[in-house]
Amino acid sequence: MVLFIPEGFYEAACHHVTAGSLREAVCTFGVFYDGTDLAGDAEDVITSWGAHVVANLGDRVTFTKFTLRSAEGTVLDRDVSIAATVSQELVAPNTAYLVRKATALAGRKHRGRMYLPGVTEPSIDSVGQLTSSKVTELQGALNSFVSEAGVANFTLAILHNDTTAPTVVTALTIQPRVATQRRRLRG
């Protein structure tokens, strides 16, 4: 899928590595930038993602890279090393916290989601329901991130694969049940 990225918008990507996993986990979101110091303001977004979101993931996860891509290509590629801090056993790496990207518009086209790695055993029950304390903790972290991204001149948005204008994200909402990515094994 090719994204349509209009002038002033970027695709942001937070790359994570989990110790013992062969693949990285990448959380992406569109952003509109209306500041004057892209690199400096991006540092504030990186710091906020690390301090709020990554801090609430299992400690085998490390936030390793932040990228911003425009229609012309990558405009910022910053290596980082921010380790998660929750010292608890992780569940299988194909299990993730599910985050919904809420907007003011109805319809499937104007909804989004992303998956956060680093789900810990004590944060879920036997059917994948998050504990109420984990929901509260992660929701607070996501709210802080969205707020601080706004202060840093970044408005979160959903980018589309046609010329539809990006849809402004009004909130990131943690879902009360974890999600899994199932792929068929091929021999």
C-alpha positions as CSV (number, residue, x, y, z in Angstrom):
1,M,0.0,0.0,0.0
2,V,1.4,3.4,-1.0
3,L,0.5,6.2,1.3
4,F,-0.5,9.6,0.0
5,I,1.5,12.1,2.1
6,P,0.4,15.7,1.4
7,E,2.7,18.8,2.0
8,G,3.2,19.4,5.7
9,F,2.4,15.8,6.6
10,Y,4.8,13.0,7.5
11,E,4.7,9.3,8.4
12,A,6.3,8.9,11.8
13,A,7.7,5.5,12.8
14,C,8.9,4.3,16.2
15,H,11.0,1.2,15.8
16,H,11.3,-1.3,18.7
17,V,13.4,-4.4,19.2
18,T,12.6,-7.1,21.7
19,A,15.5,-9.2,23.1
20,G,15.3,-12.7,21.6
21,S,13.0,-11.7,18.7
22,L,14.2,-11.8,15.1
23,R,12.0,-9.0,13.9
24,E,11.4,-5.4,15.0
25,A,8.1,-4.0,15.9
26,V,7.2,-0.6,14.2
27,C,4.4,1.7,15.4
28,T,3.5,4.2,12.7
29,F,1.2,7.2,12.7
30,G,0.7,10.2,10.4
31,V,1.5,13.6,11.7
32,F,1.0,17.2,10.5
33,Y,3.8,19.5,11.4
34,D,3.3,23.2,11.8
35,G,6.5,24.3,13.6
36,T,9.8,25.8,12.4
37,D,12.4,23.4,13.9
38,L,11.5,19.9,12.7
39,A,14.5,18.1,14.1
40,G,14.3,19.9,17.5
41,D,10.5,19.3,17.8
42,A,11.0,15.6,16.7
43,E,13.4,15.2,19.7
44,D,10.5,16.2,22.0
45,V,8.3,13.6,20.3
46,I,11.0,10.9,20.7
47,T,11.5,11.9,24.4
48,S,7.7,11.8,25.0
49,W,7.3,8.4,23.3
50,G,10.1,7.0,25.4
51,A,9.1,8.5,28.7
52,H,5.4,7.6,28.5
53,V,4.8,4.8,26.1
54,V,8.0,2.8,26.1
55,A,8.3,3.2,29.9
56,N,5.1,1.1,30.3
57,L,6.3,-1.9,28.2
58,G,8.2,-5.0,29.3
59,D,11.9,-4.4,29.9
60,R,13.1,-6.6,27.1
61,V,11.8,-4.0,24.6
62,T,14.1,-1.2,23.4
63,F,13.0,1.8,21.3
64,T,15.8,1.9,18.7
65,K,14.9,4.3,16.0
66,F,12.5,7.2,15.0
67,T,11.9,8.1,11.4
68,L,9.9,10.8,9.6
69,R,9.0,10.2,6.0
70,S,7.5,12.8,3.6
71,A,6.2,12.2,0.0
72,E,9.8,12.8,-1.1
73,G,11.3,10.2,1.2
74,T,12.9,10.0,4.6
75,V,13.6,13.4,6.1
76,L,14.6,12.4,9.6
77,D,16.3,9.1,10.7
78,R,17.3,9.2,14.3
79,D,18.9,6.3,16.2
80,V,17.8,6.1,19.8
81,S,18.2,3.7,22.7
82,I,15.4,3.9,25.2
83,A,14.8,0.8,27.2
84,A,11.4,-0.2,28.6
85,T,11.3,-0.4,32.3
86,V,8.6,-2.9,33.4
87,S,10.5,-5.8,34.9
88,Q,8.1,-8.6,34.3
89,E,8.1,-11.7,32.1
90,L,6.8,-11.1,28.5
91,V,4.2,-13.1,26.7
92,A,4.8,-14.5,23.2
93,P,6.2,-11.8,20.8
94,N,3.3,-12.1,18.4
95,T,1.0,-10.6,21.2
96,A,0.7,-6.9,21.4
97,Y,-1.3,-4.1,23.1
98,L,-3.9,-2.8,20.6
99,V,-4.2,0.9,20.3
100,R,-7.1,2.5,18.3
101,K,-6.6,5.8,16.6
102,A,-9.9,7.6,17.1
103,T,-11.1,10.4,14.8
104,A,-14.1,12.7,14.6
105,L,-15.2,11.1,11.3
106,A,-17.3,7.9,10.8
107,G,-16.4,5.0,8.6
108,R,-13.6,2.4,8.3
109,K,-11.5,4.7,6.2
110,H,-11.2,7.2,9.1
111,R,-10.1,4.6,11.7
112,G,-6.7,3.3,12.5
113,R,-4.8,1.1,14.9
114,M,-1.3,0.3,16.0
115,Y,0.3,-2.5,18.0
116,L,2.6,-1.9,21.0
117,P,5.1,-4.7,21.8
118,G,6.2,-5.7,25.2
119,V,3.0,-7.3,26.7
120,T,3.9,-8.6,30.2
121,E,2.4,-11.8,31.8
122,P,0.9,-10.0,34.9
123,S,-0.8,-7.3,32.8
124,I,-3.3,-9.8,31.2
125,D,-5.5,-12.7,32.3
126,S,-5.9,-16.1,30.7
127,V,-8.1,-14.9,27.9
128,G,-6.0,-11.8,27.0
129,Q,-8.0,-9.2,29.0
130,L,-5.8,-6.4,30.3
131,T,-6.0,-5.7,34.0
132,S,-7.8,-2.5,34.9
133,S,-4.6,-1.0,36.3
134,K,-2.7,-1.7,33.1
135,V,-5.5,-0.1,31.0
136,T,-5.3,3.0,33.2
137,E,-1.5,3.1,33.1
138,L,-1.3,2.7,29.3
139,Q,-4.2,5.1,28.6
140,G,-2.5,7.8,30.7
141,A,0.7,7.2,28.8
142,L,-1.0,7.6,25.5
143,N,-2.9,10.7,26.6
144,S,0.4,12.3,27.7
145,F,2.1,11.4,24.5
146,V,-0.7,12.9,22.3
147,S,-0.7,16.1,24.4
148,E,3.1,16.5,24.3
149,A,3.3,15.8,20.6
150,G,0.8,18.6,20.1
151,V,2.9,20.9,22.2
152,A,5.9,20.0,20.0
153,N,3.8,21.2,16.9
154,F,2.8,17.6,15.7
155,T,-0.8,16.8,15.2
156,L,-1.5,13.0,14.8
157,A,-3.3,12.0,11.7
158,I,-4.4,9.0,9.7
159,L,-2.8,9.0,6.2
160,H,-4.7,7.4,3.3
161,N,-3.6,5.5,0.2
162,D,-5.6,7.8,-2.1
163,T,-5.8,11.6,-2.4
164,T,-8.3,11.9,0.5
165,A,-7.0,14.5,3.0
166,P,-5.5,13.0,6.1
167,T,-7.9,12.5,9.1
168,V,-6.9,14.2,12.4
169,V,-6.6,11.7,15.3
170,T,-8.5,12.9,18.3
171,A,-7.2,10.3,20.7
172,L,-5.2,7.1,21.0
173,T,-7.2,4.6,23.0
174,I,-5.8,1.4,24.5
175,Q,-8.1,-1.6,23.9
176,P,-9.0,-3.8,26.9
177,R,-7.8,-7.0,25.2
178,V,-4.5,-7.8,23.6
179,A,-4.2,-8.6,19.9
180,T,-2.2,-11.3,18.1
181,Q,-0.7,-11.5,14.6
182,R,-1.2,-14.9,13.2
183,R,0.6,-15.9,10.1
184,R,0.5,-19.3,8.4
185,L,3.7,-21.3,8.6
186,R,4.9,-22.2,5.2
187,G,7.1,-25.2,4.6
